[in-house]
């Protein structure tokens, strides 16, 4: 039996992303509970009036119910895209070596996965654009772009609104018990692609 290092590495990286998401799912609810208990204790010890306590509680709720879920989701999307980009580049390098291609992946113009996908297509390895998952790959790329370059917002220009369309096709959801990443696009649960 022959094992592909590239495949093993890909599943290892995806497993790492899944472990990261699972860790957050388990630890953030405990952290939220702990910080709420500490806030209650401090308010009692220092005899805060209800208004001061309520403001501090709202700030804490905002952190755990809005900011942390947002940033953990951003992190997971960015990690998934990084795995995709890294492993496609490794696949192109492997194809270049195995096929003894006259040109290298770096010889093609373009950035990110676009040049890698073009290389794989031109060497006859794989035409990703013809695959049924191509739109999901493009959507993941565009989501990562929104997160990295525009803090997850649509932006004002026509170009910004165009690249924000994938964001509108996704529903961002967080379980009540934690922040488990669930990205749903046309019924596809991205948790299901993680080992």
C-alpha positions in Angstrom: 0.0 0.0 0.0 1.4 3.4 -1.0 0.6 6.5 1.0 0.6 10.0 -0.4 2.5 12.5 1.8 0.5 15.3 0.2 -2.8 13.7 1.1 -1.7 12.8 4.7 -0.5 16.3 5.2 -3.7 17.8 3.9 -5.9 15.7 6.2 -3.5 16.5 9.1 -3.9 20.2 8.4 -7.7 19.9 8.2 -7.7 17.9 11.4 -5.7 20.7 13.0 -8.3 23.3 12.0 -11.1 21.0 13.3 -9.2 20.6 16.6 -8.8 24.4 16.9 -12.6 24.9 16.3 -13.4 22.1 18.8 -11.1 23.7 21.4 -12.8 27.0 21.1 -16.2 25.3 21.2 -15.3 23.7 24.6 -13.3 26.5 26.2 -15.1 29.7 25.4 -18.4 28.8 27.2 -16.3 27.9 30.3 -14.4 31.2 30.0 -17.6 33.1 29.7 -19.1 31.4 32.7 -15.9 32.1 34.7 -15.8 35.7 33.8 -19.4 36.2 34.6 -18.9 34.6 38.0 -15.9 36.8 38.7 -17.9 39.9 37.7 -20.7 38.9 40.1 -18.2 38.3 42.9 -16.4 41.6 42.3 -19.7 43.5 42.1 -20.8 42.0 45.5 -17.4 42.6 47.1 -17.3 46.2 46.0 -21.0 46.8 46.5 -21.7 48.0 43.0 -25.1 49.5 42.3 -27.2 47.5 39.7 -26.5 50.1 36.9 -22.7 49.7 37.1 -23.0 45.9 37.3 -25.4 45.9 34.3 -23.1 48.0 32.1 -20.1 45.7 33.0 -22.3 42.6 32.3 -23.4 44.0 28.9 -19.7 44.7 27.9 -18.9 41.1 28.9 -21.9 39.8 27.0 -20.8 41.8 23.9 -17.4 40.3 24.1 -18.6 36.7 24.3 -21.7 36.9 22.2 -20.4 39.1 19.4 -16.7 39.7 19.2 -15.3 36.3 20.1 -17.7 34.3 17.9 -16.9 36.7 15.0 -13.1 36.5 15.4 -13.1 32.7 15.9 -15.1 32.3 12.7 -12.8 34.7 10.9 -9.9 32.6 12.2 -11.4 29.3 11.0 -12.2 30.7 7.5 -8.7 32.1 7.2 -7.2 28.8 8.3 -9.3 26.8 5.9 -8.2 29.1 3.0 -4.6 28.8 4.1 -4.8 25.0 4.0 -6.4 25.2 0.5 -3.8 27.6 -0.8 -0.8 25.7 0.7 -1.9 22.3 -0.4 -2.8 23.4 -4.0 0.7 24.9 -4.2 2.2 21.7 -2.9 0.1 19.8 -5.5 1.4 22.0 -8.3 5.0 21.6 -7.2 4.5 17.8 -7.1 2.9 17.9 -10.6 5.9 19.9 -11.9 8.3 17.3 -10.6 6.4 14.2 -11.6 5.6 15.5 -15.1 8.9 17.2 -15.6 7.1 20.2 -16.9 8.9 22.8 -19.0 7.6 25.6 -16.8 7.2 26.0 -13.1 4.2 27.2 -11.1 6.0 30.5 -10.3 6.3 31.1 -14.1 2.6 31.8 -14.4 1.3 35.3 -13.8 -1.4 35.7 -11.1 -1.7 35.5 -7.4 -2.8 33.0 -4.8 -4.7 30.0 -5.9 -5.5 31.5 -9.3 -2.0 30.9 -10.7 -1.8 27.5 -9.0 -5.2 26.4 -10.5 -4.0 27.6 -13.9 -0.8 25.7 -13.6 -2.6 22.5 -12.7 -5.0 23.0 -15.6 -2.2 23.8 -18.1 -0.2 20.7 -17.1 -3.2 18.5 -17.6 -3.4 17.5 -13.9 -6.8 18.9 -12.9 -9.2 21.5 -14.1 -10.6 22.9 -10.9 -12.8 25.5 -12.7 -14.8 22.7 -14.2 -15.3 20.9 -10.9 -18.6 21.3 -9.0 -16.8 22.7 -5.9 -15.2 25.6 -7.9 -17.9 28.1 -6.7 -17.3 27.1 -3.1 -13.6 27.6 -3.5 -14.2 31.0 -5.0 -16.6 31.9 -2.2 -14.1 30.8 0.5 -11.4 32.9 -1.3 -13.8 35.9 -1.3 -14.8 35.4 2.3 -11.1 35.3 3.3 -10.6 38.5 1.3 -13.5 40.3 3.1 -12.1 39.2 6.5 -8.5 40.1 5.8 -8.9 43.3 3.8 -12.3 44.7 5.0 -12.9 43.3 8.5 -15.8 41.2 7.1 -17.7 44.2 5.8 -19.2 44.7 2.4 -17.6 48.0 1.6 -19.0 50.9 -0.5 -17.7 50.5 -4.1 -19.3 48.3 -6.7 -16.2 46.1 -6.7 -16.5 45.7 -2.9 -20.2 44.8 -3.2 -19.4 42.2 -5.9 -16.8 40.5 -3.8 -19.2 40.6 -0.8 -21.8 38.5 -2.6 -20.4 35.2 -1.2 -20.8 36.6 2.3 -24.5 37.0 1.7 -24.8 33.4 0.5 -23.4 32.1 3.8 -25.3 32.0 7.0 -23.0 32.4 10.0 -24.3 30.4 13.0 -23.0 29.7 16.5 -24.3 27.0 18.7 -25.7 28.3 22.0 -23.3 26.1 23.9 -20.3 27.6 22.2 -18.9 29.0 19.0 -18.7 25.9 16.9 -18.2 27.1 13.3 -21.0 26.3 11.0 -20.8 27.9 7.6 -23.8 26.9 5.6 -23.9 27.5 1.8 -26.7 26.1 -0.1 -27.0 23.3 2.4 -23.3 22.5 2.6 -22.1 22.3 6.2 -18.4 23.1 6.1 -17.9 21.1 9.3 -18.6 18.1 7.3 -15.5 18.6 5.2 -13.3 18.6 8.2 -12.1 15.1 9.3 
